């Protein structure tokens, strides 16, 4: 299986897309690990802190849709080059000119959203290189770039304490420049790329219920992952009075678990089918979030529960994207943009709702409980479409849905 996978596609492109995705995700959620220090300096309340870390997620969601269009019009490689240059320039500008107010932080968040939109470039670029029987593994490996959020949580608070949080933006641009050079030199578009798409193609997809189901499923799995990745530094600091650095370490543990579970989710979906995998995954996610909503656990126990939840969410991300090319084999690029967009919307909602729940109720419980209900709804959705998808699918031997 391993040898056939290595021969099936284009390994340099897979590596370059992973690196691009990985470092882009690190800067996409960069405001989360820095949020405690930024909030102290700029005197932000709980709602403003939630908005600060949620806005890059929302911007990334909207720009994923834009990138999906650009990938269809230009090609993935050209779009990736342009978007990487925008993020590098934005970080260097923030470092050079400074960030001294909430509006300036929010403006930077919009630029960081460009990095989050890398999803709609890297995944279709990899997908077009690999046959159906290897889609789960290929997209799981490329999508493991989620692990970039680990680097942000691990290193950003320590560097901010030592050098000042504003200087972290300049430092973050350096590895992005290295990845840009790698991507420019080795990443290639597949000869199997589909013809250019138009807005009419998007309208065609949005008329199908299956597209909306996949968008909803990903808004829960990826939305939960990225929303928690952005907000957990604030949560651990406020809930348990941990230092910014310790909160970052706790968050990094959760994000590490979820990021590296994604390929296993894709591989599991290849083996037993994405719908069957998601039934188990959403049940675990709902249970974890209901436990957290009770708010009665000590910090280490809370960390353990969050890690279990992030593993489930990471596996869910891989499983959803095993289903995308099976249901929309000729529209992977378009669907990646649409599905990725709604994943970001889910993350924006979770991060923002947790901040406002704390501000208006004094507790995070309502925010966690409501998102748990969304996971229950996703479980019900999978159960509703599973039999029809399996009945209607005309897939090669050995491919499961």
C-alpha positions in Angstrom: 0.0 0.0 0.0 2.8 2.4 0.9 4.8 1.7 -2.2 1.8 2.1 -4.5 0.9 5.4 -2.8 4.4 6.8 -3.3 4.2 5.9 -7.0 0.7 7.1 -7.5 1.2 10.9 -7.4 3.8 13.6 -7.3 5.7 13.5 -4.0 7.5 16.9 -4.3 4.1 18.7 -4.8 2.7 16.8 -1.8 5.7 17.9 0.4 5.6 21.5 -0.8 1.8 21.7 -0.3 2.2 20.3 3.2 4.9 22.8 4.1 2.8 25.7 2.6 -0.3 24.6 4.5 1.6 24.0 7.7 3.3 27.4 8.0 0.2 29.2 6.7 -1.8 27.7 9.5 0.8 28.7 12.0 0.3 32.4 11.1 -3.4 32.1 10.5 -4.0 31.4 14.2 -1.1 33.5 15.4 -3.3 36.0 17.3 -4.7 33.2 19.5 -1.4 32.4 21.3 -0.6 36.1 21.6 -4.2 37.1 22.6 -3.5 37.2 26.4 -0.6 39.6 26.0 -2.3 41.7 23.3 -5.4 42.0 25.4 -3.4 43.2 28.4 -1.6 45.9 26.4 -4.7 47.1 24.4 -7.2 46.7 27.3 -9.6 44.4 25.5 -12.7 42.9 27.1 -13.8 39.2 26.7 -15.9 39.9 23.7 -13.2 41.8 21.9 -10.7 39.0 22.6 -13.1 36.5 21.1 -13.6 38.8 18.0 -9.8 39.3 17.7 -9.0 35.6 17.4 -12.2 34.8 15.4 -11.8 37.4 12.7 -8.8 35.7 10.9 -10.9 32.5 10.9 -13.8 34.2 9.2 -11.5 36.0 6.7 -9.9 32.7 5.9 -13.3 31.2 5.3 -14.3 34.0 2.8 -11.0 33.9 1.1 -11.1 30.1 0.7 -14.1 30.7 -1.6 -12.1 33.4 -3.5 -9.1 31.0 -3.8 -11.4 28.3 -5.0 -12.4 30.6 -7.9 -8.8 31.6 -8.6 -7.6 28.0 -8.6 -10.2 27.3 -11.2 -9.3 30.4 -13.3 -5.5 30.6 -13.0 -4.3 27.3 -11.5 -3.3 26.2 -8.0 0.4 27.0 -8.3 0.0 30.6 -9.5 -2.7 31.3 -6.9 -0.4 29.8 -4.1 2.5 32.0 -5.1 0.4 35.2 -5.1 -1.3 34.5 -1.7 2.0 33.6 0.0 3.5 36.9 -1.1 0.5 38.8 0.3 0.8 37.1 3.8 4.6 37.7 3.9 4.2 41.4 3.0 1.4 41.8 5.6 3.4 40.3 8.4 6.5 42.4 7.6 4.3 45.6 7.4 2.8 44.8 10.9 6.3 44.3 12.3 7.7 47.5 10.7 4.8 49.9 11.3 3.5 48.4 14.6 0.1 47.3 15.8 -1.3 49.6 18.5 -5.1 49.4 18.6 -8.0 47.0 18.2 -8.8 48.2 14.6 -5.1 47.6 13.6 -5.2 44.1 15.2 -8.4 43.4 13.2 -6.8 44.6 10.0 -3.9 42.3 10.6 -6.4 39.5 11.2 -7.8 40.0 7.7 -4.3 39.6 6.3 -3.8 36.5 8.3 -7.0 35.1 6.9 -5.2 35.0 3.5 -2.9 32.4 5.1 -5.9 30.4 6.3 -7.2 30.3 2.8 -4.2 28.2 1.7 -6.5 25.2 2.3 -8.3 25.9 -0.9 -5.0 25.9 -2.9 -3.0 23.1 -1.3 -5.7 20.4 -1.1 -7.0 20.5 -4.7 -3.4 20.8 -6.0 -2.6 17.5 -4.2 -5.9 15.8 -5.0 -5.6 16.2 -8.7 -2.3 14.1 -8.6 -3.8 11.1 -6.8 -6.3 8.4 -7.9 -9.6 7.7 -5.9 -8.1 4.8 -3.9 -5.4 7.1 -2.4 -7.5 10.3 -1.9 -8.0 9.8 1.8 -4.3 9.3 2.5 -3.1 12.0 0.2 -5.5 14.7 1.4 -5.0 13.6 5.0 -1.2 14.1 4.6 -1.5 17.4 2.9 -4.2 18.5 5.4 -1.9 17.5 8.3 -0.6 21.0 7.7 -3.1 21.8 10.5 -0.1 21.0 12.7 1.2 24.5 12.0 -1.1 25.6 14.7 1.1 23.6 17.1 4.1 25.8 16.3 2.1 29.0 16.9 0.9 27.7 20.3 4.4 26.4 21.3 6.7 29.2 20.2 4.7 32.5 19.9 4.0 33.1 23.6 7.6 32.4 24.6 9.0 34.6 21.8 6.4 37.3 22.7 7.5 37.3 26.4 11.2 37.5 25.5 11.1 39.9 22.5 7.6 41.6 22.6 4.5 40.3 20.8 4.9 42.8 17.9 8.3 41.4 17.0 6.7 38.0 16.6 5.1 39.1 13.4 8.4 39.9 11.8 9.9 36.6 12.9 6.9 34.7 11.6 7.6 36.0 8.1 11.1 34.2 7.9 9.9 30.6 7.7 7.2 31.6 5.3 9.8 33.0 2.9 11.7 29.7 3.1 8.5 27.7 2.3 7.7 30.1 -0.6 11.0 29.3 -2.2 10.4 25.6 -1.8 6.9 25.9 -3.3 8.1 28.0 -6.2 10.8 25.5 -7.1 9.2 22.1 -6.7 5.3 22.4 -6.7 3.6 21.5 -10.0 0.1 21.5 -11.2 -1.2 18.0 -12.2 -1.9 17.3 -15.9 -5.2 16.0 -14.6 -6.4 19.4 -13.6 -10.0 19.9 -14.8 -11.0 22.7 -17.2 -11.6 26.2 -15.9 -14.7 26.7 -13.8 -17.1 29.6 -13.8 -19.6 31.1 -11.3 -22.2 29.0 -13.0 -20.4 25.9 -11.8 -20.7 27.2 -8.2 -24.4 27.8 -8.6 -24.8 24.3 -10.0 -23.1 22.8 -7.0 -25.0 24.9 -4.5 -28.3 23.6 -5.9 -27.3 20.1 -4.7 -28.1 18.9 -1.2 -24.9 16.9 -1.0 -22.8 20.0 -1.3 -24.6 21.6 1.6 -24.3 18.4 3.7 -20.5 18.3 3.2 -20.3 22.0 4.0 -22.2 21.5 7.2 -20.1 18.4 8.2 -16.9 20.3 7.8 -18.2 23.4 9.6 -18.5 21.2 12.7 -15.2 19.2 12.4 -12.9 21.8 11.1 -14.8 24.6 12.7 -14.4 22.9 16.0 -10.7 22.3 15.4 -9.7 25.8 14.3 -12.1 27.6 16.7 -10.5 25.7 19.6 -7.0 26.2 18.3 -7.6 30.0 18.3 -9.5 30.2 21.6 -7.9 27.7 23.9 -5.0 30.0 25.0 -7.6 32.5 26.2 -9.7 29.7 27.8 -6.9 28.1 29.8 -5.6 31.5 30.9 -9.1 32.8 32.0 -10.4 29.5 33.4 -7.4 28.3 35.3 -5.2 31.4 35.6 -2.4 29.8 33.7 0.4 32.0 32.3 0.4 32.8 28.6 3.3 30.4 28.0 1.7 27.5 29.9 -1.6 28.2 28.2 0.3 27.9 24.9 1.8 24.6 25.9 -1.7 23.2 26.9 -3.1 24.4 23.6 -0.1 23.0 21.6 -0.8 19.6 23.2 -4.4 19.7 22.0 -3.6 21.0 18.5 -0.8 18.5 18.1 -3.1 15.6 18.9 -5.8 16.9 16.4 -3.4 17.8 13.6 -1.7 14.4 13.4 -4.9 12.6 13.7 -6.1 14.0 10.4 -4.2 11.5 8.1 -5.5 8.7 10.3 -9.0 9.9 9.8 -8.5 9.9 6.0 -6.9 6.4 6.2 -9.7 5.1 8.4 -12.3 6.6 5.9 -10.5 4.8 3.0 -10.7 1.5 5.0 -14.3 1.6 6.4 -15.9 4.5 4.5 -16.1 8.2 5.4 -19.7 8.0 6.6 -19.2 5.2 9.0 -16.1 6.9 10.4 -17.9 10.2 10.9 -20.7 8.6 12.8 -18.3 7.6 15.5 -16.3 10.8 15.3 -19.3 13.2 15.8 -20.5 11.1 18.7 -17.1 11.6 20.5 -17.0 15.3 19.7 -20.5 15.9 21.1 -19.7 14.0 24.3 -16.4 15.9 24.8 -18.0 19.3 24.4 -20.9 18.5 26.8 -18.4 17.4 29.4 -16.4 20.6 28.9 -19.6 22.7 29.1 -20.2 21.4 32.7 -17.0 23.2 33.7 -16.2 21.1 36.8 -12.9 19.5 35.8 -9.4 20.4 37.1 -6.9 21.8 34.5 -5.1 18.5 33.7 -8.3 16.6 33.3 -9.7 19.3 31.2 -6.6 19.2 29.0 -7.1 15.4 28.6 -10.7 15.8 27.5 -9.8 18.5 25.1 -7.1 16.3 23.6 -9.6 13.5 23.0 -12.0 16.0 21.4 -9.3 17.4 19.1 -8.2 14.0 18.0 -11.8 13.3 17.0 -12.1 16.6 15.2 -8.8 16.1 13.4 -9.9 12.6 12.2 -13.2 14.2 11.2 -11.4 16.6 8.9 -9.7 13.8 7.1 -12.9 11.7 6.8 -14.9 14.6 5.4 -12.3 15.2 2.7 -12.3 11.5 1.8 -15.9 12.0 0.9 -15.5 15.2 -1.2 -13.8 13.6 -4.3 -16.0 10.6 -4.1 -19.2 12.6 -4.4 -17.7 15.4 -6.6 -14.9 13.9 -8.5 -14.9 16.5 -11.3 -15.4 19.5 -8.9 -12.8 18.9 -6.2 -11.4 22.4 -6.5 -14.8 24.1 -6.3 -15.9 21.9 -3.5 -12.7 22.4 -1.6 -13.3 26.1 -1.6 -16.9 25.8 -0.6 -16.4 23.2 2.1 -13.3 25.0 3.4 -15.2 28.2 3.6 -17.9 26.8 5.8 -15.2 25.1 8.0 -13.8 28.6 8.6 -17.3 30.0 9.3 -17.8 27.3 12.0 -14.5 28.2 13.6 -15.4 31.9 13.6 -18.7 31.1 15.2 -17.2 28.9 17.9 -14.4 31.4 18.9 -16.6 34.4 18.8 -19.5 32.8 20.7 -17.1 31.6 23.5 -15.9 35.2 24.0 -19.4 36.7 24.0 -20.7 33.8 26.2 -18.1 34.7 28.8 -18.8 38.4 28.6 -22.6 38.2 28.9 -23.0 35.1 31.1 -19.7 35.0 33.0 -19.1 31.4 31.7 -18.1 29.6 28.6 -20.6 26.8 29.2 -23.3 28.0 26.8 -20.8 28.4 23.9 -19.5 24.8 24.3 -23.0 23.3 24.8 -24.4 24.9 21.7 -21.5 23.6 19.5 -22.0 20.2 21.1 -25.6 20.3 19.7 -24.2 21.1 16.3 -22.1 17.9 16.5 -25.2 16.0 17.4 -26.9 17.5 14.3 -24.0 16.5 12.2 -24.3 12.9 13.5 -27.9 12.9 12.5 -27.1 14.3 9.1 -24.5 11.5 8.4 -27.1 8.9 9.5 -29.6 10.5 7.1 -27.5 10.5 4.0 -25.3 7.5 4.5 -27.4 4.8 2.9 -28.3 7.0 -0.1 -24.7 7.9 -0.7 -23.6 4.2 -0.5 -26.4 3.2 -2.8 -25.8 5.9 -5.4 -22.0 5.7 -5.5 -20.4 4.3 -8.6 -16.9 3.8 -7.2 -13.9 1.7 -8.2 -13.5 -1.7 -6.4 -12.1 -1.2 -2.9 -13.2 2.4 -2.5 -15.7 3.0 0.3 -17.9 5.9 1.1 
